[in-house]
C-alpha cells in the first residue's frame, strides 16, 4: 500500500475550498458547456438581463490572446468550492472532442500542443487514505467498449449526446459515474517553440497570434475579468505591445554591449 501512495495522483476533495482564487490565470466554472452552441436555451431567455451562464470558450479565448496562458477549472464554482462533475468515459471523450472541434473553428485555428485537458478525480470529504487511493486509481477506460468510444459525438448543440443518455441509463440502474474537476490548460506562448513558428506574428519579435472565437469575438484576460476588444482597440494594443517589446529588447542589447565593453577594458588592464 505504501507503494500505491507514492504513485497516487493529485485529486480534489468534494466540498473543499481550493487554495487559490480566480485571477489572471485561473477561472472557475460549475458547468461543462464548452462552446456557445452548447448553452441551454434557459441561460439566455431574458432579453433584458445578462445571460445567466457563459460558455467556457470565452475564457479560453482570453487566455490564448493574452499570451500568458491559464487554466479553467470545470467543476469548481465561483466561490472556489469543489463540486465536481460526474463523467463517464464516453462523456470524458466528448469533452476532449468538443474542445478539439472548438479550437478548429477559431481564426486562426489553435494547434493541439497549445492546450491540455486533465480529468482530476474528486474524492469524498470523509474518505480514508485507502479509499482515496481506490477512487484515484479507478480507470474508467477499462469499463467501456473500445468500439463505442469510436462513435461520433454530437457537438455544437445544447441537446444531450448519446454519451449523456448512456450515463443516465447507468444512473437509473444504480451505477454512478465518478466525479472529476476538468482542468483545461492553455499553455504560455513560447516564441522559441518550433511548433509555434508558423503561427507567430512578426519574424523578429514572434508575437503570439490573436484568435477570434467561434462567434468571431476577441477577448483578453485582465485580472479575473474578460474584456472584449474591437478591431480599433486591437490595433492600439498591438502597437503598444510592439513598442514595449522593442524597448525591452533595446535595453537588453544596450546592457549587453556595456557588459562586453567593460569585460574588454578589464581584460586590457590585466594584460597591461
C-alpha positions in Angstrom: 0.0 0.0 0.0 2.9 2.3 0.6 4.0 1.9 -3.0 0.5 2.8 -4.1 0.6 6.0 -2.1 3.8 7.0 -3.9 2.0 6.6 -7.2 -1.1 8.5 -6.0 -2.1 11.2 -8.4 -3.4 14.6 -7.4 -7.1 14.9 -6.5 -9.7 17.4 -5.2 -11.9 16.9 -2.1 -15.6 17.4 -2.6 -16.9 20.5 -0.7 -13.5 21.8 0.0 -12.2 25.3 -1.0 -9.3 25.4 -3.4 -6.2 27.3 -2.1 -6.3 29.9 -4.9 -8.8 32.4 -6.3 -9.9 33.5 -9.8 -7.3 35.8 -11.2 -5.4 36.5 -14.5 -4.7 32.8 -15.0 -7.4 30.9 -13.1 -11.1 30.6 -13.8 -13.8 28.5 -12.2 -16.9 27.1 -13.9 -19.6 25.0 -12.4 -20.7 23.6 -15.8 -19.2 22.0 -19.0 -20.8 24.0 -21.8 -17.7 24.5 -23.9 -19.0 26.4 -26.9 -21.7 29.0 -27.2 -23.9 26.5 -29.1 -23.9 24.1 -26.0 -25.5 26.7 -23.7 -29.1 25.6 -22.7 -31.8 28.0 -24.0 -32.8 28.9 -20.4 -29.4 30.6 -19.9 -30.3 33.4 -22.2 -34.1 33.6 -22.2 -34.3 37.1 -20.8 -33.6 39.8 -23.3 -33.3 42.5 -20.6 -30.7 40.8 -18.4 -27.3 39.3 -18.9 -27.0 35.6 -19.7 -27.0 33.5 -16.5 -24.2 31.3 -17.9 -21.3 31.9 -20.2 -19.6 29.4 -22.5 -16.1 28.2 -21.4 -14.9 29.3 -24.9 -14.7 33.0 -23.9 -12.2 32.4 -21.2 -10.1 30.0 -23.3 -10.0 32.7 -26.0 -8.9 35.3 -23.5 -6.1 33.1 -22.1 -4.8 32.5 -25.7 -4.9 36.1 -26.7 -3.2 37.4 -23.5 -0.3 35.0 -24.3 0.3 34.2 -20.7 -1.8 31.1 -20.6 -4.2 30.0 -17.8 -6.4 27.2 -16.6 -10.2 26.8 -16.5 -11.5 24.5 -13.8 -14.8 22.9 -14.7 -16.5 21.5 -11.5 -15.4 24.3 -9.2 -18.0 27.0 -8.6 -17.3 30.8 -8.5 -16.8 30.7 -4.7 -13.9 28.3 -5.1 -15.8 25.3 -3.7 -15.2 21.9 -5.3 -18.5 20.3 -6.6 -17.1 18.2 -9.4 -18.8 16.8 -12.5 -20.0 13.2 -12.8 -18.5 11.9 -16.0 -18.4 8.5 -17.7 -15.5 7.6 -20.0 -17.7 8.4 -23.0 -18.5 11.9 -21.6 -14.8 12.5 -21.0 -14.2 11.6 -24.6 -16.9 14.0 -25.6 -15.3 16.9 -23.7 -11.9 16.3 -25.4 -13.6 16.1 -28.8 -15.7 19.2 -28.1 -12.5 21.2 -27.3 -10.8 20.0 -30.5 -13.8 20.9 -32.5 -14.0 24.4 -30.8 -10.3 25.2 -31.4 -10.6 24.1 -35.0 -13.2 26.9 -35.5 -11.0 29.6 -34.1 -9.4 32.0 -36.5 -6.6 31.1 -36.7 -7.1 27.6 -35.5 -5.4 26.6 -32.3 -3.0 23.7 -32.6 -3.2 20.8 -30.1 0.2 21.4 -28.5 -1.1 24.7 -27.1 -3.7 23.2 -24.7 -4.1 20.3 -22.4 -7.1 18.6 -20.8 -6.9 16.8 -17.4 -9.6 14.9 -15.6 -8.7 15.1 -11.9 -10.6 12.9 -9.5 -12.8 14.3 -6.8 -12.9 12.2 -3.6 -15.4 12.2 -0.8 -14.6 14.6 2.1 -14.6 11.8 4.6 -12.6 9.3 2.7 -9.8 7.3 4.3 -6.3 7.2 2.7 -7.1 3.7 1.3 -10.4 4.9 -0.1 -8.7 7.9 -1.7 -6.2 5.5 -3.4 -9.1 3.4 -4.6 -11.0 6.3 -6.0 -8.0 7.9 -7.7 -6.8 4.6 -9.1 -10.1 3.9 -11.0 -9.6 3.8 -14.7 -12.9 4.4 -16.5 -11.4 3.4 -19.9 -11.3 -0.2 -18.7 -15.0 -0.3 -18.1 -16.2 0.6 -21.6 -16.3 -0.9 -25.1 -13.4 0.3 -27.2 -15.6 0.3 -30.3 -18.2 2.5 -28.7 -15.5 5.1 -28.0 -15.2 5.5 -31.7 -18.9 6.5 -32.1 -19.2 10.1 -33.3 -20.4 12.6 -30.7 -22.9 15.5 -31.1 -21.0 18.8 -30.8 -22.3 22.4 -31.2 -25.6 21.5 -29.7 -27.3 22.1 -26.4 -29.2 18.8 -26.5 -27.9 15.7 -24.9 -25.4 13.5 -26.8 -25.7 9.7 -26.9 -22.9 9.6 -24.2 -25.2 11.5 -21.8 -28.1 9.2 -22.5 -25.8 6.3 -21.7 -24.7 7.9 -18.5 -28.4 8.5 -17.5 -29.2 4.8 -18.2 -26.3 3.7 -15.9 -27.5 6.0 -13.2 -31.0 4.6 -13.4 -29.5 1.2 -12.9 -27.6 2.3 -9.8 -24.2 2.9 -11.5 -22.7 6.2 -10.5 -20.0 7.8 -12.6 -17.0 9.2 -10.8 -16.7 13.0 -10.0 -14.0 15.0 -11.7 -12.7 18.5 -12.0 -11.8 19.2 -15.6 -8.7 21.3 -15.9 -8.3 22.9 -19.3 -4.9 24.4 -19.5 -3.8 27.0 -22.1 0.0 26.9 -22.4 2.0 30.1 -22.1 3.1 31.3 -25.6 6.6 30.2 -26.3 8.2 32.1 -29.2 11.1 29.7 -29.2 9.0 26.6 -29.7 9.4 25.3 -33.3 5.7 24.3 -33.3 4.8 27.9 -32.9 6.9 29.2 -35.7 4.2 29.2 -38.4 1.6 30.9 -36.1 3.9 33.7 -34.7 3.2 37.3 -35.7 6.4 39.0 -36.9 9.6 37.3 -37.9 11.7 39.4 -35.4 9.5 39.6 -32.3 7.5 36.4 -32.8 4.3 37.6 -31.0 1.6 35.2 -30.1 -1.4 35.2 -32.6 -4.7 36.9 -31.8 -7.6 34.4 -32.1 -11.3 35.0 -32.9 -13.6 32.6 -31.1 -16.5 30.6 -32.7 -18.6 33.8 -32.7 -15.9 36.0 -34.3 -15.2 37.8 -31.0 -11.8 38.6 -29.4 -11.3 38.5 -25.6 -8.4 39.3 -23.3 -7.8 38.5 -19.7 -7.4 41.3 -17.2 -7.1 40.2 -13.6 -10.2 38.0 -13.1 -12.3 39.6 -15.8 -12.7 39.3 -19.6 -12.5 42.2 -21.9 -13.9 42.1 -25.4 -11.8 44.1 -27.9 -12.8 45.9 -31.1 -10.6 45.9 -34.2 -9.5 49.5 -33.4 -8.6 48.6 -29.8 -6.7 45.5 -31.1 -4.6 47.8 -33.3 -3.8 50.1 -30.4 -3.0 47.2 -28.2 -0.7 45.6 -30.8 1.2 48.9 -31.3 1.6 49.2 -27.6 2.9 45.6 -27.2 5.3 46.1 -30.1 6.6 49.3 -28.6 7.1 47.7 -25.1 8.8 44.7 -26.6 11.1 46.7 -28.7 12.0 49.0 -25.8 12.8 45.9 -23.6 14.9 44.4 -26.4 16.8 47.6 -26.9 17.5 47.9 -23.2 18.8 44.3 -23.1 21.1 44.9 -26.1 22.5 48.1 -24.6 23.2 46.4 -21.3 24.9 43.5 -23.2 27.1 46.0 -25.1 28.1 47.8 -21.9 29.0 44.5 -20.2 31.1 43.4 -23.2 32.9 46.8 -23.3 33.6 46.5 -19.5 34.9 43.0 -20.0 37.2 44.2 -22.8 38.5 47.1 -20.7 39.2 44.9 -17.7 41.0 42.3 -19.8 43.1 45.1 -21.3 44.0 46.4 -17.9 45.1 42.9 -16.7 47.4 42.5 -19.7 49.0 45.9 -19.1 
